Amino acid sequence: MKIVLDGMGGDNAPGAIVKGAVEAAKLIKHDIYIVGRKEDIEAELKKSKFKGKNIKIVDAREVITMDDSPVKAIRRKTESSMVVGLTMVKDGQGDIFISGGNTGALVVGARMILGRIEGIDRPVLASIYPCLGGEPSLLVDAGASSEAKAQNLLEYGLMGSIYMEKVWGRQQPKVGLVNLGIEESKGTSVTKDAYQQLKAASINFIGNVEAREVPVGACEVIVCDGFVGNVILKLTEGVAWNILKLIKNKLMRNVKNKLAALMLKSDLKSMKQEFDYEEYGGAPILGVNGPVIKIHGSSGVNAVKNAILKGIPYGQENVVEIIRQSMLDLEEIIEKDEEE
């Protein structure tokens, strides 16, 4: 398997990208191609004293910055690490592309260069969502499109279900639609239509879920439009880190509390890891003709390493092909229903 890594994407590139690739390369036999300015990547590799042979460099002279307009950047910066990396996947020179660069540019680039899977109206950015005391869920959409039609929400549920089953090993994952209440009659005209479409689909749809139930694992695939999804992610992140900060301040207040903190050190560390995005790898862009993963812009070494390791099943399990076949099957069902 050929893993293509955007060496210039993210706040800590290329240093953290190269170091993360080195850590992953020690654990796998797959080839890792780091795309970016050759001299910069070579310098970082030299610092790491890496002796293996499964890291290769692909020279790309341009960089798409966080301030660049997504469409203009993809069209004009054809020699950028992002465009070159996506093109490698398109041409069969890579099996998966991972980037911590400009999210909008990555989503646009994946659509324009790889193209949409036939039958998919709108590709989606899926994000692993940590749940209290349990296994994480998958949130779709995490911010690729601020608005969605009922058909889009159906596609999100189908693709998310396939991803969780094939990549995370969840059999018949529970799919829930974020809404104002659990009643079937609740919500906007879009969510009401989406409810009926999801209900009729061949997935384990459990109905509407309220936002307060999401953090405790109400479902394994959380379906919503990108506006709602992005708010849920950022609100959860903000609340989680502020609670941890509050606990830390309380425990550091006096000697007695500091002793208690020492006794709880391992438990507090475990709690922190549950909300740490670096532990979960990255967010797949589902619905395009090739595996693409978006990692956080501020990703460190551990996040890059985990994105590579947890991205391997995405390519190996033929998730893209399974989504393609599922959409063909869905179209046949819709056409049959229309004829009847």
N, C-alpha and C positions, 0 to 999 in steps of 0.2 A: 504494500500500500504506500502511496506517495502523499505525504501530508505537506501542504503548502501554507507557509506562515508569512503574514505581512510583517516584515522586519522593521518597517518605519511607522506602523500604526499605533497610536496611543501616547499618553503623556510620558511614559518611561521607556520609549523606544529610542534606540535599538537595544539598550543594555538589558532591561528586564526580559525582552522578547528572546534574545539570544541565550540568556542564562536559563530561562524556562525551557527552551528547546534542548539545551544541554542536559538538564535534569531529566527530561522526558526521554531523550535519546539513550540514556543509560539504562532505561527500563524496557525499551522496545527495540525490535529489529527493523521496524519500518523506516523508510527514508524520510527525512524532514528537509524540505526545501525552504530556506529563508530568503525572501525576496526583498531587495532594497539596495542601498548604496553599498557596493561591494567592499570598499575600503573601510567603511564604518563597521560593517558586520564582521569582517576579518579581524579588526582590532578588538572587538568584543570577544570573539572566539579565542583569540590569543590570550586575553586576560583570564578566560575560564580554564585554560590549559587542557582543553578537550582533545582526547586522543582517538576518539572513535571515528568511524568512516561513514556513519549514516546521517550526517548533516552536510548539506550542500548549499551553495550560495547561487542565487540567480540575480544578476545585476539589474537594477531599475533605478534610474537617475532622478525621477521626480517623486514628490511627496504630496499627497492630498492632506491638507490641514483641516482642523476642526472648524475653521472659519470659512472654508470654501463652500460655494454653492454646489450641492450634490450633482445636479444634472450637468452643469458647466464643467465641473471637475472631472467627471467620468468621460465626457466628450473631448475635453481639451488636454487633459493630462494622461495621454495614452501610454506614456512611459513611466507612470507611477507604480509603486509597489502593489497598490490595490488592483489596478486595471490589469497589470501583468499577471498577478496571482489568479484573478478570476478567469483570465484568458487561458491560463495553464489548465485549469479544471475543464473549461469548455473544450479545449483541444485534446483532452485525454492525457495530458502530461502531469496531471495531479488528480487525486481522488477526493480531496476535501480542502477547502480554503478557510483559514482562521485569521481574523483581523480585529484589532482593537482601535481601528481608525474611525473616522467620521461615520456615524451610524447611518445618516441619511444617504451619504454617498455609497455606502456598502449595500444598502437595500436597493437603491436605484441601479447601481452597477450590477448586482445579481440579476435584476430584472432585465436590464438592457443587454448584458453580455451572455448570460446563461439562458435567459428567456423563461417564461412561465411554463409550468406543466399544463398541458392541454386540459381545459375544463376548470382551471383555477383562475378566478377573476382577479384575485388580489393576494399575492404572497404575504406571509405574516411573520412577524418577529416573535418568537416564543422565548419565554424566560423561565428558568427554574425558580420556583417560589418556595422558600423555606417554611415549613410548618412546625408549630410548637410540639415538641416531643414525639415527632413522627417523621416519616419519609417525606421529602419535598414533593410539591405538585408542579405542574407546568402551566404557566399563564400565557394565553394567546388571545389577544394581541398585546404585546408589551410596548407598543408605540410606533409601529410601522405606518399605520393609517389612523387618523383621528376619528374618522367616521366609517361606518360599515353598514352594508345591507344585510338582510336576513340570510341571503344566500352565502355571503361572506362568513357570517358567524357559523353557518353549517360547515363550510369548508374548514374553518379554524378547528372546530370540534373533531372533524374526521382526521385531519392531519395531526393534531395534537394527540389523539388516541393512538394512532399508528406509531408516532415517535415514542410515546411513553412505553408502549408494548415492546417495540423492537430495540430501543436503545437502553431503556431503564428496566426492562424485564417485567413490567407490570401486565399481568393478564387481565383482560377486560377492564381497563382502567375506568373509573367513574368520571363521567363528564358532566359538568354543571354550568349553567348559564347565570352569570352575575345579574341580579335584578333587585328591585325594591322590596320584594317579598317572595315567599316561596310559592304563593298561589299561581296557578296557570294563567289567570286573568290579569296578573299584575304587569306593569311596564309600559313601554312605548309600543307603537304599532310594529316597529322593527323587531323588538325583543319578543313580542307575541307571535309574530310570524316565524321567527327563528326557533322559538320553543316547539312549534308544531313540526318544523322541518327536522330538528334534532331528534324529536320524539319518534319520527318515522324512519330515521336512519338506522343502519345496522351497527350501532355503538351502544355502550352502556350509559345511556343518558339518564341522569337521576332527577332532572328538572331544574328549577331555579334555586340559586343559593344566594343568601344575603352576604354582604361584605364582611360582617362580623364573624361569619362562619368560615371564611376563607383561610385565616391564619391557623385554624385548628384542624385543617385537613378535611373539609367538608367534601371535597372532590379531588381527583388526581389531575384532571384537565379543567382549568378555569377559563371559560369562554367569555370574551367581552370585546368591545371595540378598543382601539389603541389609546384613545383619550382616557377611558376609564381604567384600562390596564396600567398605563403609565402612572396615573394618580395612585392606584393601589400599591404599586411597587415602591414609589418614592415615599408615600405616607408610612408604609410598613417599615422601610429602611430608617426613616427619621424617628419613628416611635421606638423601634428596637434599640438603636444606638443611644438615644436619650435615656431610655430606661437603664441600660447598662452603665451609662455615665452616672446616673443618679445613684445606682447601687454602689458603684465605686466610691463616690463622694461620701456616702453614708458609712461605708466600711473603713474609710481612712480618717474618720472624724476623731477617734480616740484610741487609746492602747487596746482596750477591750475589744473594740470592733476590728482592729487590725489583726488581733489574734484569731478572731472568728474568720477573717478573710483568708488567713493562712490555711485554716482547716477546710475552707470551701474553695480553695484555689483551683483544683481540678474540675470541680463542678462549674465554676464561673467560666473557665476556659472552654469547657464543652458547650456552654450556653452561647458564648461568643461565636464559636465555630458554626453553630446552627444558623446564624444570620450572616455569615461571611460569604459573600458571592464568590470569593476565590476558591472555595471548597467545591463548587459545583460546575466548574468549567465555564461554559459560555452559553449564549442564546442562539439556537438555530434559526435560520431564515427558511421557513417551510413554504413550499409551493413553487420553487424554481428548479431548473434542470441541473442540479448539482448540489452536493452538500456544502453549505456555507455556515460558519459559526461566528457570531459577534461576541467578542469579549469586552469587558468594561474598559473604558478609556484609561483608567488609572490602574489597570491590572499590574500586579507585581509578578515575581518569578513563579510563585505557587499557582497563581491563576492561569498563567500561560501553560505551565506543565499540566495542570488538570484539564485544561481545554483540549490539549493534544491527546491525553490519555482517554478522556471521556468522549472525544470526537471520533475515535477509531470505530466504535460500533455503528455510528451514524453512516459511515461509508461502507463498512463490511456487511451490514444487515440489509443493504439495498432499499433503504427507506424511501428514497426518491422514486424508485421503480414501483414500490408497493403503493405509494400515494398516487402515482400515475394510473395504475391499474384500478385503484379504488374509485378514482374520478370517472373512468370509463364505465365501470359497473354502475355508478350513481346515475350517469347520463342515460344508460339503458333503462334503469328503473323509472326515471322521470319520463322518458319517451313512452314507455309502456303504459304508465298511469295516464298520460295525456291521451293516448289512443283509446283507452277504456272509457 
